[in-house]
Amino acid sequence: MHELKIAEELLGIVLQVAESENFKKVTKVNIQFGKMIMIVPEIFHSVFEGAVKGTIAKKAKLNLEILAVKFICKKCKRETEIDDLLFVCPLCGSNDLEMTQGRETIVESIEGEK
């Protein structure tokens, strides 16, 4: 369950930002995961909730967004989203693709009270 490792790393980032911003309480964490990270949102919410217990982020609301997988086709030069794991350009049928989105983990924002 890689969600636990990611939640623990996220908690470290949240606490570091909270300290640098002099937050007394973290109220919201906004994070984006590329679809290829294979995060199960329900599991991640549960694991994050457990990770933040006993910290200033214990009541923080977690907003999680899954970003689509996007590729640029090297043959037709167009960018497209791919919903399944069949990596073929739906526009021209080529499998010569370059992924432009789908593997990232982005902490978009951390909000809190001072």
Residue pairs with C-beta under 8 A, 6 or more apart in sequence:
1 43
1 47
2 38
3 39
3 40
3 43
3 44
3 47
4 47
4 51
6 37
6 39
6 44
6 105
7 44
7 47
7 48
7 50
7 51
8 51
10 29
10 31
10 48
10 51
10 107
11 48
11 51
11 52
11 55
11 57
13 107
13 110
14 26
14 29
14 52
14 57
14 60
14 107
14 110
15 55
15 56
15 57
17 23
17 110
18 26
18 56
18 57
18 110
18 112
21 110
21 112
21 114
22 114
23 56
23 112
23 113
23 114
24 56
24 112
24 113
24 114
25 56
25 57
25 59
25 112
25 113
26 52
26 55
26 56
26 57
26 60
26 110
26 111
26 112
27 59
27 60
27 61
27 111
27 112
27 113
28 60
28 61
28 62
28 63
28 109
28 110
28 111
28 112
29 48
29 57
29 60
29 61
29 62
29 63
29 107
29 109
29 110
29 111
30 63
30 65
30 107
30 108
30 109
30 110
30 111
31 62
31 63
31 64
31 65
31 105
31 106
31 107
31 108
32 64
32 65
32 66
32 67
32 104
32 105
32 106
32 108
33 39
33 64
33 65
33 66
33 67
33 104
33 105
33 106
34 66
34 67
34 69
34 101
34 102
34 103
34 104
34 105
35 66
35 67
35 68
35 69
35 102
36 69
36 99
36 102
36 103
37 103
37 104
37 105
39 64
39 66
41 64
41 66
44 62
44 64
45 62
45 64
48 62
49 62
52 58
52 60
56 112
65 108
67 101
67 102
67 104
68 81
68 82
68 83
68 101
68 102
69 81
69 82
69 83
69 99
69 101
69 102
70 79
70 80
70 81
70 82
70 99
70 100
70 101
70 102
71 79
71 80
71 82
71 87
71 89
71 97
71 98
71 99
71 100
72 78
72 79
72 97
72 98
72 100
73 79
73 80
73 89
73 91
73 92
73 94
73 96
73 97
74 94
74 96
74 97
74 98
75 89
75 92
75 94
75 96
76 89
76 91
76 92
76 94
78 89
78 91
78 92
79 100
80 89
80 90
80 91
82 88
82 90
87 95
87 97
88 94
88 95
88 97
89 95
89 97
